[in-house]
Amino acid sequence: MPDTRLVERWLPIAEIGIESMRERGSMTALPATYYLHVWWARRPLVACRAAILASLLRSDVDRERFLSVLGILGDPVVAKERIAAASRNGERLADGGFGYARAFGYSPSESERDWVAANTVGSAVVLDPTAGGGSVPFEAVRLGLQAEANDLNAVAALLEYATFDWPVRHGLAVLDEFKELAMAFVSRAESGYEGVFPAEPEDVLISGYLWARTIACPYCAGLVPLSPNWRLASGGLGVRLVPQLGGGPGTEGRACAFEIVEAVEQQSEGTVARGDGLCPYSDCRRQIKGDEIKAQAQAGRMGEQLYAVVYKQRVIVKTKTGRKREKWVRGYRAPRPEDDNSAQIQAALDEKLPEWGAFDFVPSERIRKATRPQNPSATACPCGATCSRPANCCATAPAWRCSGRCSKRTVPRAN
């Protein structure tokens, strides 16, 4: 039997690329592995399955069957062209225009796994020594193959156990155990959160709190929230700063309130650019040098301020067929006084940290100050500047020039 693999002769790059984009095209329809834990640079599942199959199968296998095992049950290239044409004409196609579900959600049948085994060159074990989030071994297991995975990062290793090792070993018992643990965790957590976050209506879920770092303006003593821009979402939604002037420069009460606006021209300009800050108070408006920002941060005087709250609200919408459907819509609102619980959190931390430190739950080792490595071929100029020169100091070596302002040139002496 020839040892030539399919990947050496053919691979449907365009189809795999389109399906990989579909896999990540919707934040509400991502693979289940994405929701287990955030991991860097997760590889698309369909691309991993294609790479595994094409590396193992003979070069003369049925290519249509190959695409079917990938879950590509149509022609994504033609579908993409059809979608583009419909978009130009302002039309909307049913089923997203593809006519079949995203490929990553397709699980090969038993007969397809048997087909893979029958057409694999030799006996196969899929090894991924740097498996990360586990996309490659996960797809190998779905194909009925033996998989070995590893990662130096303990979090990644735990993800791999939970993604494919435990489900293979214990089946649905893992799901039952997870649900039981999750319910116990939520029960304990909810009681601990009581009184920490303000109550919200039943049809509103808070998604996040947006904070900005703050410094004190060295000229007017106003609290300056730092952000390069105040855009929240596409379409012009953003934030407008409402500076409270207090009694004037140098007085107390100089802080910014915030409003949510719906047009770009209503948004406030950024308060930091290229390392320098800009005071937003109308009676100051001075530039704040980057060195001043760094100095306040290094001295522990940089603070934070809540400027927007992100939420999802449940609404009832009508479909084209007239049926009612529940939908969660993202929105933003300006912070209210009760949203800022930083003082309450700090008090709770002050109470808990001694106990956590005693049990070594939080790191307490001092981080040594980094020292910049010295250039072994550096030469000190009489003016105080440090200048580079060749390490082979000899009479024929090129002259070095002072990196300071004295423009001194010297030719090193021979040893």
KANOR-V735165 format. One record per pair of residues at least 12 apart in sequence whose C-alpha atoms are under 6 Angstrom apart, sorted by the first residue. I is the first residue (numbers start at 1). J is the second residue. D is the distance in whole Angstrom. If there is no record, write none. Layout:
((I:J:D) (I:J:D))
This chain:
((4:59:6) (5:55:6) (5:57:6) (5:58:5) (5:59:5) (6:54:5) (6:57:6) (6:58:5) (6:59:4) (7:54:5) (7:55:6) (15:76:6) (20:44:6) (39:133:6) (45:104:6) (45:135:6) (46:104:5) (48:136:5) (49:139:6) (56:120:5) (56:121:6) (57:119:6) (57:120:5) (57:121:6) (69:108:6) (71:103:4) (71:106:5) (72:103:5) (79:98:5) (83:97:6) (113:143:6) (113:144:6) (125:146:5) (125:147:6) (126:147:5) (127:147:6) (127:148:5) (127:149:6) (128:149:5) (129:149:6) (129:150:5) (130:150:6) (130:151:5) (131:149:6) (131:150:6) (131:151:6) (132:156:5) (133:156:6) (134:160:5) (138:164:6) (203:313:6) (203:314:5) (204:312:6) (204:313:5) (205:311:6) (205:312:5) (206:311:4) (207:310:5) (207:311:5) (208:310:5) (209:309:5) (210:306:6) (210:307:6) (210:308:5) (211:305:5) (211:306:4) (211:307:6) (212:225:6) (212:226:6) (212:304:5) (212:305:5) (213:225:6) (213:226:5) (213:303:6) (213:304:4) (214:226:6) (214:302:6) (214:303:5) (214:304:5) (215:302:5) (220:249:4) (220:250:5) (221:250:5) (222:254:5) (222:255:6) (223:255:5) (226:271:5) (226:272:6) (227:270:6) (227:271:5) (227:272:6) (228:270:4) (228:271:6) (228:272:5) (228:273:6) (229:270:4) (236:262:5) (236:263:4) (236:264:4) (237:261:6) (237:262:4) (237:263:6) (238:260:6) (238:261:5) (238:267:6) (239:259:6) (239:260:5) (239:261:6) (239:267:5) (240:258:6) (240:259:5) (240:267:5) (240:268:5) (241:258:5) (241:268:6) (242:256:5) (242:257:5) (242:258:6) (243:255:6) (243:256:4) (243:281:6) (244:256:6) (258:334:6) (259:334:6) (260:334:6) (275:290:5) (276:288:6) (276:289:5) (276:290:4) (308:333:6) (308:334:5) (308:335:5) (309:332:6) (309:333:5) (309:335:6) (310:331:6) (310:332:5) (311:330:6) (311:331:5) (312:328:6) (312:329:5) (312:330:4) (312:331:6) (313:328:5) (313:329:5) (314:327:6) (314:328:4) (315:327:5) (377:389:6) (377:391:5) (385:404:5) (387:402:5) (387:403:6) (394:413:6) (394:414:4) (395:413:5) (395:414:5) (399:411:4))
